[in-house]
């Protein structure tokens, strides 16, 4: 592939095909690359529209080193190992700061309401699962657990047909948004420690036990996650608006 210099008329040759400048938009759309291009352009515009003060950038650089457990003396060696110049690294840190400043400015007033809407999906759940395609077997295993003839962990290790067999049926802690929606709803309303009667989900029969439900607290980490989600929604809408205008 060759691409002509910007000092000359546009000329792109791929294999035995010459791509005309007038064909680029159609090709990007055909190969589902146009949305990504628009997204990157809009993202770059966002960063360019935010001013960063030198002292704020210095604090961000120091915070990066602390977060990554790197001393200022170790930084040059790390960058050299990764083949990154100091200027490139500072530009990356500055862009991260610009993005955070934009998110705070545009979405900071909405972040707590967004958290409250999302909280039920963010709460952390730990649970035990035993699944098998044979419903009769599942009923038999459920009775064994119920009457103390065998432990949940033993039977899950021996019979479960999912990856949870490797952990004695134990899964989590994970956000409630991670399990299948139907399973998440069961876990949300289950009593702690209760072995629930067998139920079906897709092609499996399940035995489920809620081991722990940990409500997530609104802290700085969650706040940043909510800001990122709001930004992603906004950026997606911006991209769609640009594509709709074509």
C-alpha positions in Angstrom: 0.0 0.0 0.0 1.3 3.5 -0.8 -0.1 6.8 0.2 1.0 10.0 -1.5 2.4 13.0 0.4 0.1 15.7 1.5 2.1 18.1 -0.7 0.8 16.2 -3.8 -2.7 15.2 -5.0 -4.2 12.4 -3.0 -3.3 8.9 -4.4 -3.8 5.7 -2.5 -2.8 2.4 -4.1 -3.7 -0.9 -2.4 -2.4 -4.0 -4.3 -3.6 -3.5 -7.9 -6.3 -1.1 -7.0 -6.1 2.7 -6.9 -8.5 4.2 -4.4 -9.9 7.6 -5.4 -10.4 10.3 -2.8 -14.1 10.5 -3.7 -14.5 6.8 -2.9 -13.1 7.0 0.7 -16.4 7.8 2.5 -18.2 5.0 0.8 -15.4 2.5 1.5 -15.2 3.6 5.1 -18.9 3.0 5.5 -18.9 -0.3 3.6 -16.2 -1.7 5.9 -17.9 -0.2 9.0 -15.0 2.1 9.7 -16.7 5.4 9.2 -18.3 5.5 12.7 -14.9 4.9 14.3 -13.3 7.7 12.3 -16.1 10.1 13.3 -15.7 9.0 16.9 -11.9 9.7 16.9 -12.3 13.1 15.2 -15.0 14.1 17.8 -12.9 12.8 20.6 -9.9 14.8 19.4 -12.1 18.0 19.2 -13.1 17.5 22.8 -9.5 17.3 24.0 -8.5 20.3 21.9 -11.2 22.4 23.5 -9.9 22.0 27.1 -7.2 24.3 28.5 -4.7 22.8 31.0 -2.7 24.9 33.3 1.0 23.9 33.7 0.7 23.4 37.5 -2.3 21.1 36.9 -0.3 19.1 34.4 2.6 18.8 36.8 0.3 17.4 39.5 -1.2 15.0 37.0 2.2 13.7 36.1 3.1 13.2 39.7 -0.2 11.4 40.3 0.5 9.1 37.4 3.8 8.1 38.9 2.3 7.5 42.3 -0.6 5.4 40.8 1.9 3.3 38.8 4.4 3.1 41.7 7.1 4.8 39.7 9.6 7.3 41.1 10.6 10.3 39.1 14.1 8.8 38.9 12.7 5.6 37.4 10.5 7.3 34.8 13.2 7.9 32.1 14.2 4.2 32.2 10.6 3.1 32.0 9.9 5.3 29.0 13.1 4.2 27.2 12.1 0.6 27.7 8.6 1.3 26.2 10.2 3.4 23.4 8.2 6.4 24.4 9.7 9.9 24.6 9.1 12.2 27.5 7.1 14.5 25.3 4.8 11.7 24.1 4.3 10.5 27.7 3.4 14.1 28.9 1.0 14.5 26.0 -0.7 11.2 27.0 -1.0 12.3 30.6 -2.3 15.7 29.5 -5.0 14.2 27.3 -6.1 12.1 30.2 -6.4 15.2 32.3 -8.2 17.1 29.5 -10.7 14.3 29.2 -11.4 14.3 32.9 -11.9 18.0 33.0 -14.3 17.8 30.1 -16.3 15.0 31.8 -16.4 16.9 35.1 -17.6 20.1 33.4 -20.3 18.5 31.2 -21.5 15.6 33.3 -20.5 16.2 36.9 -24.0 17.5 37.8 -25.6 14.3 36.5 -23.2 11.7 37.9 -25.1 10.9 41.2 -28.4 10.5 39.5 -26.8 8.2 36.9 -25.3 6.2 39.8 -28.7 5.7 41.4 -30.1 4.4 38.2 -27.2 2.0 37.7 -26.8 1.0 41.4 -28.8 -2.2 41.2 -26.5 -3.4 38.4 -23.3 -2.3 40.1 -23.9 -4.1 43.4 -21.4 -7.0 43.8 -22.8 -10.5 44.1 -21.1 -13.8 45.1 -23.0 -16.9 44.4 -22.8 -20.7 43.9 -24.0 -22.3 40.7 -24.5 -25.9 39.6 -25.8 -26.4 36.1 -26.5 -29.4 34.0 -28.6 -30.3 30.9 -30.2 -33.3 32.7 -33.2 -32.0 34.7 -33.7 -35.3 36.5 -30.1 -35.3 37.7 -30.4 -31.7 38.9 -33.5 -32.6 40.9 -31.6 -35.5 42.5 -28.6 -33.3 43.3 -30.9 -30.6 44.8 -32.4 -33.2 47.2 -28.9 -34.3 48.2 -27.9 -30.7 49.0 -31.2 -30.1 50.8 -30.9 -33.1 53.0 -27.2 -32.7 53.8 -26.1 -35.8 51.9 -23.5 -33.9 50.0 -22.2 -30.3 49.9 -23.0 -27.8 47.1 -19.2 -27.5 46.5 -18.7 -31.3 46.1 -21.6 -31.8 43.7 -20.7 -28.7 41.6 -17.2 -29.9 41.2 -18.3 -33.3 40.1 -21.4 -32.5 38.0 -21.6 -28.9 36.9 -21.1 -28.4 33.2 -19.8 -24.9 33.3 -16.4 -23.4 34.2 -17.7 -23.0 37.8 -16.9 -26.7 38.3 -13.3 -25.7 38.8 -14.2 -23.5 41.8 -16.7 -25.7 43.5 -19.5 -23.8 41.9 -18.5 -20.5 43.5 -18.6 -17.3 41.3 -17.9 -13.7 42.1 -17.8 -11.2 43.5 -19.0 -9.7 40.2 -21.4 -6.8 39.4 -25.0 -7.8 39.1 -24.9 -6.7 35.5 -22.5 -9.5 34.6 -24.6 -12.6 35.0 -27.4 -13.4 32.6 -30.3 -10.9 33.3 -32.7 -13.7 34.4 -30.1 -15.1 36.8 -29.3 -11.6 38.1 -33.0 -11.0 38.9 -33.1 -14.3 40.8 -30.0 -13.3 42.8 -31.3 -9.8 43.5 -34.4 -11.2 45.3 -32.9 -14.4 46.8 -32.3 -14.9 50.6 -28.7 -15.1 51.7 -27.5 -18.7 52.0 -30.7 -20.2 50.6 -30.3 -23.0 48.0 -33.0 -22.2 45.5 -35.2 -24.9 43.8 -34.0 -25.9 40.4 -34.9 -23.6 37.5 -34.2 -23.6 33.8 -32.1 -21.0 31.9 -31.6 -21.5 28.2 -30.4 -25.1 27.7 -29.5 -25.8 31.4 -31.1 -26.7 34.7 -29.7 -24.6 37.5 -29.3 -24.9 41.3 -28.4 -21.4 42.7 -27.3 -20.2 46.1 -26.7 -16.6 47.0 -23.6 -16.3 49.1 -23.1 -12.6 49.4 -24.7 -9.4 48.1 -22.5 -6.3 48.7 -24.1 -2.9 47.9 -21.6 -0.7 46.1 -20.8 2.7 47.7 -20.5 6.0 45.8 -16.8 6.7 45.9 -14.3 8.4 43.6 -13.7 5.2 41.6 -17.4 4.7 41.0 -17.8 8.4 40.2 -15.1 8.2 37.5 -16.8 5.1 36.1 -20.2 6.9 36.0 -18.5 9.9 34.3 -17.0 7.6 31.7 -20.4 6.0 31.0 -22.1 9.3 30.6 -19.3 10.5 28.3 -19.5 7.3 26.2 -23.3 7.8 25.8 -22.8 11.4 24.7 -20.0 10.5 22.3 -22.1 7.8 20.8 -24.9 10.2 20.2 -22.5 12.7 18.7 -21.3 10.0 16.2 -24.8 9.0 15.3 -25.8 12.6 14.8 -22.9 13.1 12.4 -23.7 9.9 10.5 -27.4 10.8 10.2 -26.4 14.1 8.6 -24.7 12.4 5.7 
